[in-house]
Amino acid sequence: MKVLGYNLMQAMRFAVEEINNHSTLLPGVLLGYEMVDVCYHSNNVQPALYFLAQDDDFLPILQDYSYYMPHVVAVIGPDNSESAATVSSLLSHFLIPQITYSAISDKLRDKKRFPAMLRTVPSATHHIEAMVQLMLYFHWNWIVLLVSNDDYGRENGQLLSQRLINTGDICIAFQEVLPIPEPSQGMGPEEQSQLDNILDKLHRTTARVVVVFSPELALHNFFLEVLRWNFTGLVWIASESWAIDPVLHNLTELRHTGTFLGITIQRMSIPGFSDFRVRHTKVEHPMVNKTNLRATCNQDCDACLNVTESFNNILVLSGERVVYSVYAAVYAVAHALHRFLSCNQIHCTKGMVYPWKLLRELRLVNFTLLGNQLFFDQNGDMPMTLDIIQWQWDLSQNPFQSIASYSPIHQRMTHIADVSWHTPNNTIPVSRCSKSCEPGQMKKPVGLHPCCFECVDCPEGTYLNRSADEFNCLPCPGSMWSHKNDITCFKRRLAFLEWHEAATIVIAVLAALGFFGTLATLLIFWRHFQTPMVRSAGGPMCFLMLVPLLLAFGMVPVYVGPPTVFTCFCRQAFFTVCFSVCLSCITVRSFQIVCIFKMARRLPRAYGFWVRYRGPYVFVAFITAIKAVLVAANMLATTINPIGRTDPDDPNIMILSCHPNYRNGLFFNTSMDLLLALAGFSFAYTGKELPTNYNEAKFITLSMTFSFTSSISLCTFMSIYDGVLVTAMDLLVTVLNFLAISLGYFGPKCYMILFYPERNTPAYFNSMIQGYTMKKN
């Protein structure tokens, strides 16, 4: 006998008698009932046809059944999804309300196929979600799935598989189908072979969690075989169909196979039901009426009562779970009738109760039963709370102890209590295909399952964001870096020329020397502007050289600190233009002195043309324009935006500098400056025999030679090295080049003006020119 089935039948009887004895619900109306056994699957259609027939057992064929009165106005059950679907396919044509208390299949939510189907139990989706959250909570990601060979097992197994695919955190090691024996028949050789194959796989797998979707009918033989194979340390997760089955729980040796957890309806205590379940009533058996076999119905079965009494302690301690669903289903029908018959506290109106009208009222019921607010949602389901239970075998405890609850409304598992694990030291069983990776290790898949993987260290410059992607190390952004096995990136240390560095201090001192020396030269030349020494040095053109020199020395700080667009512009444009202006002035000045002493007499017209049209200034302007065009072209071809580059010697450091492509233009610009320096050197060397006052060959040669060698050194250094040293070298060469012009060209003249004023007179200069002329003649 199926103890739970008999228990549920008694729950329906108890609810009907309680309502009939109730003073306010359906006053003056008595509920009647009839019960049939669907024998799990084999007897589904006959009871449905019996309910549809009239009292004379005939089902007439009518065009309109709107006012047809079947044998019953509502049906409670059956208990499994396959039988419920079969019965509903007949009852739905007549819109007879059908309330099932344990059929959880999601297909029953389809109101086009099952318009009259209601349930006092959450759908399979919520049962499976509770299972998944339970496995995620205990970090189980490697499971075995066993399903029965029927619609219940196949459908729920498919739902769980799809849910796990969507989650991606739990994998199924293998899935097998449990054979379902015929009722009252032993296990045949074929079934024995199937179970042996399943248990052999279970013995060899590393998965320690077994999820079983099956009616209890298929599990008795299975667990007997599990005991014979001596399994230990497993975690069994039961579906609602057998989670609180007292017959299976009575196999007390199962405690040695591991920990049993299950999903079932929340525990509710129904006052008075425990005594009602085992009461012996004295009912006079009616005489046999051969014309009406139903008259022989006996609702008290001695054998049923005896078996129920043997399990009564378990049933009492476990609480009323599915029983409450049956109890709620009967009360839902009663409240719908109460509304339909317009009942008040004293009486109800009399009238015909047509099933389709009662169905409409059923969908709208909303009542409180034993402290719970009950109603049907848009899918026809009552959102009752689910319990996650653990099997206990201590006679003093609840055999199905609640360890957590799941709310279908919030879709969240809560109130997780301690679990008594059947493991050494009560440790949580581990069921993982692979060990968890350490922080900063990515998962490298092994095989087809995403739960099976190897752990690989993330290299430098990458990090692992487990919430985004556990299977790939992500590269750090350009401005950041990471060490091996890092889970985040850190900002690189920015490297640029800073004021506190020794090289910067030395260069700053040289720049300050150049600035104040040039400023002093400017003041000296301004003070002695009308003297022969200043005029022989170039006169007004000297100021065309001194002003750029002064500005260049003053702009040295643009090389220090983080580069910006402005500082990069100054580095690439301002300094090179200033330097070219100075070189062009020196070159044209050397050329002009040679023209005066050596070419004026030979080419008087050309010399006159050169003087008349201010040839020196035209030449300087022309050279400056060419240099400006070259600089502009270089900026347009590359960019002046600063960039960060990884230090090749230390990836933790990011070198901030101007765009490296400007070097190509720098090489080209330097080549032009070298040509000017070479030209100035040539003209100065040509005039080495000129009067001492005009002979600047030594000073110009020194300045141009230094400029030439320093520029070549800079280009060579930049082609070999990289980093902050390049910036420091660039600045050093720039300062030294300007110092060479400031001190090398103007320094001797200032010395003569300050310390030999007698040589800075027209008479002295004239005597030197006359001496040179007499020597040439």
Secondary structure, DSSP 8 states (H G I E B T S, - for coil): --HHHHHHHHHHHHHHHHHHT-SSSSTT----------TTTTTSHHHHHHHHS-TTS-----S--TT---S-S-EE--SSHHHHHHHHHHHGGGT--EEESS---GGGG-TTT-TTEEESS--HHHHHHHHHHHHHHTT--EEEEEEESSHHHHHHHHHHHHHHHHH-S-EEEEEEEE----TT----HHHHHHHHHHHHHHHH-S--EEEEE--GGGHHHHHHHHHHTT--SEEEEE-TTTTT-HHHHT-GGGGGGEEEEEEEE--B--TTHHHHHT-----------TT-GGGG-----HHHHHHHHHTHHHHHHH-BSHHHHHHHHHHHHHHHHHHHTT--SS--------HHHHHHHHTT-EEEETTEEEE--TTSB----EEEEEE---TTS-SEEEEEEEETTTTEEE-------SSGGG------SS----TTEEEEE-SS-TT-EEEEE--TTEE--TTT-SSS-EE--TTEE--TT-SS-EE-EEE---TTSHHHHHHHHHHHHHHHHHHHHHHHHHHTTTSHHHHHHTTHHHHHHHHHHHHHHHTGGGGSSS--HHHHHIIIIIHHHHHHHHHHHHHHHHHHHHIIIIITTT-HHHHHHHHHTTHHHHHHHHHHHHHHHHHHHHHHHS----EEEEETTEEEEEEEES-TTHHHHHHHHHHHHHHHHHHHHHHHHHTTTS-TTT--HHHHHHHHHHHHHHHHHHHHHHHH--SHHHHHHHHHHHHHHHHHHHHHHSHHHHHHHHH-GGGSSHHHHHHHHHHHHHHH-
